[in-house]
Amino acid sequence: MNESFQRRVVAGEALLPSLTDITPDKANAQVCDIYESIQATFRVPFNNYFFRALANWPDYFDSAWSALAPGVGTYAFEQYANELRAAAVLDPSPAAEADWSALGSLEDIQPFTDSIHYVLPKLVLITTCLDLGLAPDPQHSAPPATRRGPRHAKASHGERTGGVR
């Protein structure tokens, strides 16, 4: 891990406990609309803590989701998420021989773990987009293509999409 990235990780870890978990019942109308859009786009009935933390900055959250949502709803995005999901499944799984039934009713927990397994690769892709500056940066109001510097250098279409059109 490079030093700059490590500093950002440490700063994020220090900030995280101070953030309010903005659940739908605590959210303003703007954030509730974003939550509904995320649920519809992801096809899940919940919003992950990542989004509830971003809601601490509602204007940034709105700009970032508005920039990301069109891409998140594409077939290419789903394919990238599927590739990450497939890579996360170990074959054979070291836990395959565990007696999971001894822990309780799998029918009660499996729908939750299936939902998390479904959504986490999408969160990895979104956080990567935000980290690479492919959506508005909370420190800047200009769109990513107008920013300068190595972290926000304008990439060609092929570089941004991995050659996917």
N, C-alpha and C positions, 0 to 999 in steps of 0.2 A: 504494500500500500504506500503511495507516495505521501510525502509530508503534508502537502496542502489538503489532500483528501482526508488524511488522518485527523488534521485539525478540525475540519468540517464535521467529521463523525463525532469527535469529542464534544464540539459545541452543540451538536444536535442532541447528544445524550444528556448534556447538562440542561438544555432547554425543555426537553420532553416532559419531565415531571411538573413543570410549571404551567403547561398548557391545559386549558379546559377541554374536557371531552364534550364537544357540542353535539349532543344527541338531538334527534328531531324535535323532541319536546322543548329543548332549550334554544333551538335555532330560529332565526328571523325568517321572513318569507323568502328572501333571496336565497338563503342557504337551503331551505326546505325544497325550493324548486330545483336546485342543483342535486340534492339528494335523490329526488324523484327521477331526474334525468340519469343519474349514475345507476340507480336500480334498474331502470328500463334498459339502459345500454348494456349493462353487465348481465341482465336477466337473473337478478338475485333480489331477495326481499329485505336486504340489509345494506348498511354502509359500513365499511371497514373503518377501524380506528384511524387509519392513515387519512381518510377524508374528513373524519370528525375533528382531527387535529388541524388540518388545513383550514377548516372553517373558522379558526381563530383569526384568520385574515380573509374576511369575506370577499373583498374586492379582488384580491389576488386569486382566491379560490375560483371565483366566477370567471375571471379571465383565463386562468389555466385550464379549467374544465371546458370552457367554450372553444379553446384552441385544440384541445386533445380529443374531445368527444367525436368529431367526424371521423378521425382515424381509428379510434377505439371501436367504432361500430362496423369496421370493415372486415371482409373475409381474410385479408392478409394479417390483420391484428389477431384474429381468432387462430389462424394457422401458427403464428409465432407463439401464442399462448399454449397451443396444443403441443408444440415442439418442446417447450419448457416443461410442461406437465409430464410428457412422456419421459424426458430425461430425469425427472425427479422420482420415477418409479424404478426401484432397484429390482433386478431380475437375476437370481432369486433374492427375494427380500430376506434380510437377516432375521426378521421377526416372523417369517412364514411358519416357523415351527412352534411359535408361542401358543399357549392355550388362552386365547383372548376371551373365550366364554367364561373363564374363571373370574374375569374382572367385572362381569355384569352383563346386562343385556346390550348386545351390539346393535340391535334395532333402534335403541334409544340414542346412541352416539353416532352411528354411521351417517345419517343424513347431515349432521353438522360437519363431520370431517370431509364428507364428499363436497359440501359447499365450499369449505375452505380450500380444498385441493383444486377446485374449479376456479376460484377467484384469485388465489395468490399469484399465479403466473401473470395474470393481467396487472396486478399491482406492481410486480417486478418491472414489467414493461413501462408502466406509467411513471414509476419513480425514476427509471432510467431516462425517459424522455425529459422529465423535469431536471434531472441532474445534468444532462447534456445541453440544456438550454433550448430544447425544442418546443418550449411553451414559455409564457412570460415568467421572468425572474422577479421574485418579490422585491429585489433591490432596484429594479429598473422598470420603467413604464413602457419603454419602446418594445415593439415586437422583436423576436429573436433575429430576424434577418437584417435588422438595422444596427445591431450591436457589433462592437469590434472587440478583438482580443482572442487569444487562442481557445478559450473555453467556449466562446460564442461565435467562432468563425463560421461564415456561411458555407454550408456543404452543398455539393451538387445533389440533384434528385437521387441519383444512384447511391450516393453515400448515405443520404438520409433514410432511404428505404431499403437498403441492402440489395438494390437492383430490382425490387418488386414494384410493379406498376399497377 
